[in-house]
């Protein structure tokens, strides 16, 4: 039966919130005695038991065993996230770790996302996911070449999303550093800001004409550019802190854990899930709300990172349904808030911006 959240009285909200907090911390069913002792409610234990029974009937709580206390249901966690979760105040140490990341010199979007994901796993003690979305219209903003030997060089491409890819190419005829310098200039003149389907025969002919005596390089160059664009278009999902799942009893079932690990290895489901997000708002998917079938016992929270109106990546946190949502939300906001500033600015922050949150001592 569906119930409107406005049905919940303030007392019911207090009780549900107390049970969620206790279950997040301990993982065990929560009884009326705990709620009475920790919420300072001006009512009897019997009243609290009745309220808990009503919350169960309304679908916010469930009783795992006849003699046990209650635990939140998926519906209970959803109400908590939407209406009851409190602002988590990051510690000075947590903010310092985030600021160190944001001031680090990193050359690629991929590297920034992975480092942010590693830090997210460390700060929250859950598994973190770095997501680089598929880019259906990705283009290359800049080409560079690196001379290795007379018949070997590296072609480097910086994409419109900030990613960097390279190809090692071998030539049939000797080349010089001067040849490669001209090659870079011609590529930047002819093939930048074009997606793969926008590169046409006239572009190829212009490339050959401008290369002059080095026109024999054009064929391999065009193939390499197409390969680079295809690689940049695929999207990536990289996981950090996978072993942290093993700390939680929710993942003690080996078959369920293997199914989840298999899904994490198959990036397509997560890329599909991410592609349906809009804007840069945080998404919280609890249990069966996720289209990833093996996540009934889990929650996934992710926040897209946007720059110039374009989504360039996301950081996500995966853990049990009873994850510490307040801390996870604050961590993702702190990490993603300034990452876009690192892209296209030599990875230096333009000012002394932190994560915008409050500080408290670790104490």
SEKE-277511 format. One record per residue (C-alpha): residue in three letters; x, z, y. Coordinates in steps of 0.2 Angstrom, whole numbers. Each point is the difference from the previous one (the first is absolute). Example, Ala and Ser with C-alpha at 12.3 -4.5 7.8 and 13.67 -1.06 7.14 Angstrom:
# residues 2
['ALA', [62, 39, -22]]
['SER', [6, -3, 17]]
//
This chain:
# residues 363
['UNK', [0, 0, 0]]
['UNK', [7, -5, 17]]
['UNK', [1, 14, 13]]
['UNK', [3, -2, 19]]
['UNK', [15, 10, 6]]
['UNK', [-10, 7, 14]]
['UNK', [-9, 10, -14]]
['UNK', [15, 12, -1]]
['UNK', [-2, 16, 9]]
['UNK', [15, 7, 9]]
['UNK', [2, 13, -14]]
['UNK', [0, -13, -13]]
['UNK', [13, -10, 9]]
['UNK', [11, 16, 1]]
['UNK', [-2, 3, -18]]
['UNK', [4, -18, -5]]
['UNK', [15, 0, 11]]
['UNK', [7, 16, -7]]
['UNK', [-3, -7, -18]]
['UNK', [9, -17, 5]]
['UNK', [15, 10, 7]]
['UNK', [1, 12, -15]]
['UNK', [-1, -15, -12]]
['UNK', [13, -10, 9]]
['UNK', [12, 15, 0]]
['UNK', [-2, 6, -18]]
['UNK', [-9, -13, -10]]
['UNK', [-12, 12, -8]]
['UNK', [-19, 3, 1]]
['UNK', [-5, 11, 15]]
['UNK', [-12, 14, -2]]
['UNK', [-11, 9, 12]]
['UNK', [11, 16, 1]]
['UNK', [14, -11, 7]]
['UNK', [-11, -7, 13]]
['UNK', [-7, 17, 5]]
['UNK', [17, 7, 2]]
['UNK', [8, -14, 9]]
['UNK', [-14, -6, 12]]
['UNK', [-6, 16, 7]]
['UNK', [-18, -6, -2]]
['UNK', [-13, 13, 5]]
['UNK', [-10, -2, -16]]
['UNK', [0, 6, -17]]
['UNK', [9, -7, -15]]
['UNK', [-17, -4, -8]]
['UNK', [-4, -11, 16]]
['UNK', [16, -9, -2]]
['UNK', [-3, -3, -18]]
['UNK', [-17, -8, 5]]
['UNK', [8, -10, 13]]
['UNK', [13, -7, -12]]
['UNK', [-14, -4, -13]]
['UNK', [-9, -10, 14]]
['UNK', [16, -9, 4]]
['UNK', [1, -4, -18]]
['UNK', [-18, -7, -1]]
['UNK', [4, -10, 16]]
['UNK', [15, -8, -9]]
['UNK', [14, 8, 11]]
['UNK', [6, 12, -14]]
['UNK', [1, 0, -19]]
['UNK', [3, 13, -13]]
['UNK', [13, -5, -13]]
['UNK', [-5, 14, -12]]
['UNK', [-15, 11, -1]]
['UNK', [9, 16, 4]]
['UNK', [12, -8, 13]]
['UNK', [-1, -2, 19]]
['UNK', [-3, -16, 8]]
['UNK', [11, -15, 6]]
['UNK', [-4, -13, 13]]
['UNK', [-7, -17, -6]]
['UNK', [5, -17, 7]]
['UNK', [-15, 2, 11]]
['UNK', [6, 17, 6]]
['UNK', [18, -6, 4]]
['UNK', [-8, -15, 10]]
['UNK', [-10, 12, 10]]
['UNK', [15, 11, 3]]
['UNK', [11, -15, 6]]
['UNK', [-14, -6, 11]]
['UNK', [-6, 16, 8]]
['UNK', [10, 15, -4]]
['UNK', [19, -4, -1]]
['UNK', [10, 9, 13]]
['UNK', [14, -7, 10]]
['UNK', [17, 4, -9]]
['UNK', [13, 6, 12]]
['UNK', [17, -8, -5]]
['UNK', [15, 12, -1]]
['UNK', [15, -3, 11]]
['UNK', [10, -4, -15]]
['UNK', [-13, -13, -6]]
['UNK', [0, -8, 18]]
['UNK', [19, 0, 0]]
['UNK', [0, -10, -17]]
['UNK', [-12, -13, 7]]
['UNK', [10, -2, 16]]
['UNK', [16, -2, -9]]
['UNK', [-8, -15, -10]]
['UNK', [-7, -7, 16]]
['UNK', [17, 0, 8]]
['UNK', [9, -7, -15]]
['UNK', [8, -17, 2]]
['UNK', [-9, -11, -13]]
['UNK', [0, -19, 0]]
['UNK', [-15, -5, -10]]
['UNK', [-19, 4, 0]]
['UNK', [2, 2, -19]]
['UNK', [13, 13, 2]]
['UNK', [-10, 10, 13]]
['UNK', [-15, 0, -11]]
['UNK', [10, 6, -15]]
['UNK', [9, 14, 10]]
['UNK', [-17, 6, 7]]
['UNK', [-8, 0, -17]]
['UNK', [15, 10, -7]]
['UNK', [-2, 13, 14]]
['UNK', [-19, 0, -2]]
['UNK', [2, 5, -18]]
['UNK', [13, 14, 4]]
['UNK', [-11, 7, 14]]
['UNK', [-17, 0, -10]]
['UNK', [7, 2, -18]]
['UNK', [-11, -14, -6]]
['UNK', [4, -18, -5]]
['UNK', [2, -12, 15]]
['UNK', [-3, -18, 1]]
['UNK', [8, -13, 12]]
['UNK', [-12, -15, 2]]
['UNK', [5, -17, 8]]
['UNK', [-15, -10, 0]]
['UNK', [-2, -18, -5]]
['UNK', [3, -11, 15]]
['UNK', [-11, -16, -2]]
['UNK', [7, -8, 16]]
['UNK', [18, 8, 0]]
['UNK', [13, -10, 10]]
['UNK', [18, 2, 4]]
['UNK', [5, 5, 18]]
['UNK', [18, -2, -2]]
['UNK', [13, -8, -11]]
['UNK', [18, 5, -2]]
['UNK', [15, -6, -11]]
['UNK', [15, 9, -7]]
['UNK', [15, -10, -5]]
['UNK', [8, 5, -17]]
['UNK', [10, -14, -6]]
['UNK', [2, -19, 3]]
['UNK', [-14, -3, -13]]
['UNK', [-10, 16, 2]]
['UNK', [-11, 8, 13]]
['UNK', [-14, 12, 2]]
['UNK', [-16, -5, 9]]
['UNK', [-9, 16, 8]]
['UNK', [-18, -1, 6]]
['UNK', [-9, 13, 11]]
['UNK', [-18, -1, -2]]
['UNK', [-15, 2, 12]]
['UNK', [-3, 17, -8]]
['UNK', [17, 7, 2]]
['UNK', [6, -3, -18]]
['UNK', [17, -7, -4]]
['UNK', [4, -12, -14]]
['UNK', [15, -10, -5]]
['UNK', [5, -14, -11]]
['UNK', [18, -4, -7]]
['UNK', [2, -19, 1]]
['UNK', [14, -11, -7]]
['UNK', [4, -17, 7]]
['UNK', [6, -16, -8]]
['UNK', [12, -3, 15]]
['UNK', [11, 12, 9]]
['UNK', [-7, 7, 16]]
['UNK', [8, 10, 15]]
['UNK', [-6, 15, 10]]
['UNK', [-3, -12, 14]]
['UNK', [-12, -10, -12]]
['UNK', [-9, 16, -4]]
['UNK', [-2, 5, 18]]
['UNK', [-8, -17, 4]]
['UNK', [-11, 1, -15]]
['UNK', [-7, 17, 6]]
['UNK', [-3, -8, 17]]
['UNK', [-10, -14, -8]]
['UNK', [-10, 11, -11]]
['UNK', [-5, 11, 14]]
['UNK', [-5, -15, 10]]
['UNK', [-10, -9, -13]]
['UNK', [-7, 12, -13]]
['UNK', [-3, 17, 8]]
['UNK', [-18, 7, 2]]
['UNK', [-7, -12, -13]]
['UNK', [-9, 6, -16]]
['UNK', [4, -9, -16]]
['UNK', [-15, -12, 1]]
['UNK', [5, -4, 18]]
['UNK', [16, -8, -4]]
['UNK', [-3, -19, -1]]
['UNK', [10, -15, -3]]
['UNK', [3, -3, 18]]
['UNK', [8, 17, 1]]
['UNK', [12, -5, -15]]
['UNK', [4, -16, 8]]
['UNK', [4, 8, 17]]
['UNK', [11, 13, -9]]
['UNK', [10, -14, -8]]
['UNK', [2, -9, 16]]
['UNK', [6, 15, 9]]
['UNK', [13, 4, -13]]
['UNK', [8, -17, 2]]
['UNK', [15, -1, -12]]
['UNK', [-6, 16, -9]]
['UNK', [-17, -8, -4]]
['UNK', [5, 2, -19]]
['UNK', [-3, 19, 2]]
['UNK', [-18, -3, 5]]
['UNK', [-8, -2, -18]]
['UNK', [7, 17, -6]]
['UNK', [-4, 8, 16]]
['UNK', [-18, -5, 0]]
['UNK', [-2, 7, -18]]
['UNK', [8, 16, 5]]
['UNK', [-11, 2, 15]]
['UNK', [-16, -2, -11]]
['UNK', [7, 12, -13]]
['UNK', [3, 13, 14]]
['UNK', [-17, -2, 7]]
['UNK', [-8, 2, -18]]
['UNK', [10, 16, -3]]
['UNK', [-5, 7, 17]]
['UNK', [-18, -4, -4]]
['UNK', [-2, 9, -16]]
['UNK', [-2, 18, 6]]
['UNK', [9, 15, -7]]
['UNK', [-5, 18, -7]]
['UNK', [14, 12, -2]]
['UNK', [-2, 17, -7]]
['UNK', [10, 16, 4]]
['UNK', [-1, 17, -8]]
['UNK', [-9, -6, -16]]
['UNK', [6, 16, -9]]
['UNK', [-10, 11, 11]]
['UNK', [-16, -4, -9]]
['UNK', [7, 9, -15]]
['UNK', [-1, 16, 10]]
['UNK', [-19, 0, 0]]
['UNK', [-11, 4, -16]]
['UNK', [-12, -14, 5]]
['UNK', [14, -12, -7]]
['UNK', [3, 9, -16]]
['UNK', [-10, -12, -10]]
['UNK', [13, -12, -6]]
['UNK', [-12, -15, -2]]
['UNK', [-7, 2, 17]]
['UNK', [17, 2, 8]]
['UNK', [6, -16, -9]]
['UNK', [-15, -10, 7]]
['UNK', [4, 6, 17]]
['UNK', [18, -4, -1]]
['UNK', [-4, -17, -7]]
['UNK', [-11, -3, 15]]
['UNK', [14, 5, 12]]
['UNK', [11, -13, -8]]
['UNK', [-13, -13, 2]]
['UNK', [0, -2, 19]]
['UNK', [-15, -12, 2]]
['UNK', [-13, 13, -1]]
['UNK', [7, 11, 14]]
['UNK', [3, -16, 10]]
['UNK', [-18, -5, -2]]
['UNK', [-6, 18, 5]]
['UNK', [11, -1, 15]]
['UNK', [-5, -17, 5]]
['UNK', [-18, 7, 3]]
['UNK', [5, 13, 12]]
['UNK', [-3, -4, 19]]
['UNK', [10, 5, 15]]
['UNK', [12, 14, 0]]
['UNK', [-12, 14, -5]]
['UNK', [5, 12, -14]]
['UNK', [-10, -3, -17]]
['UNK', [-4, 14, -12]]
['UNK', [-5, -6, -17]]
['UNK', [-6, 14, -12]]
['UNK', [-2, -3, -19]]
['UNK', [-12, -13, -4]]
['UNK', [-1, -6, 18]]
['UNK', [15, -10, -3]]
['UNK', [-1, -17, -9]]
['UNK', [15, 4, -10]]
['UNK', [-8, 5, -16]]
['UNK', [12, 13, -6]]
['UNK', [-1, 11, 16]]
['UNK', [-15, 11, -5]]
['UNK', [11, 15, 0]]
['UNK', [10, -4, 15]]
['UNK', [-1, -3, 19]]
['UNK', [9, -13, 10]]
['UNK', [2, 2, 19]]
['UNK', [9, -15, 9]]
['UNK', [2, -5, 18]]
['UNK', [4, -17, 6]]
['UNK', [14, -4, 12]]
['UNK', [-4, -13, 14]]
['UNK', [10, -9, 13]]
['UNK', [-7, -12, 13]]
['UNK', [-17, 1, -9]]
['UNK', [7, -5, -17]]
['UNK', [2, 11, -15]]
['UNK', [18, 0, -6]]
['UNK', [-1, 14, -13]]
['UNK', [-7, 16, -6]]
['UNK', [6, 17, -7]]
['UNK', [-11, 8, -13]]
['UNK', [-1, 17, -9]]
['UNK', [-6, 1, -18]]
['UNK', [-4, 17, -8]]
['UNK', [-14, 10, -9]]
['UNK', [-17, 1, 8]]
['UNK', [4, 18, 5]]
['UNK', [15, -6, 11]]
['UNK', [3, 9, 17]]
['UNK', [-9, -13, 11]]
['UNK', [4, 9, 16]]
['UNK', [19, -1, -3]]
['UNK', [-1, -18, -7]]
['UNK', [-10, -7, 15]]
['UNK', [12, 9, 12]]
['UNK', [15, -7, -9]]
['UNK', [-6, -18, 0]]
['UNK', [-5, 1, 18]]
['UNK', [17, 7, 5]]
['UNK', [9, -13, -10]]
['UNK', [-9, -16, 4]]
['UNK', [-3, 4, 18]]
['UNK', [17, -6, 6]]
['UNK', [5, -12, -14]]
['UNK', [-6, -15, 9]]
['UNK', [11, 4, 15]]
['UNK', [15, -2, -12]]
['UNK', [-4, -18, -3]]
['UNK', [7, -13, 12]]
['UNK', [9, 13, 11]]
['UNK', [17, 2, -10]]
['UNK', [-9, 14, -9]]
['UNK', [3, 12, 15]]
['UNK', [-14, 10, 7]]
['UNK', [-3, -4, 18]]
['UNK', [-3, 18, 5]]
['UNK', [0, 18, -7]]
['UNK', [-16, -2, -9]]
['UNK', [-3, 11, -15]]
['UNK', [-15, 0, -11]]
['UNK', [-11, 6, 14]]
['UNK', [-5, 16, -10]]
['UNK', [2, 18, 4]]
['UNK', [14, 10, -7]]
['UNK', [1, 17, -9]]
['UNK', [15, 9, -7]]
['UNK', [4, -1, -18]]
['UNK', [0, 19, 0]]
//
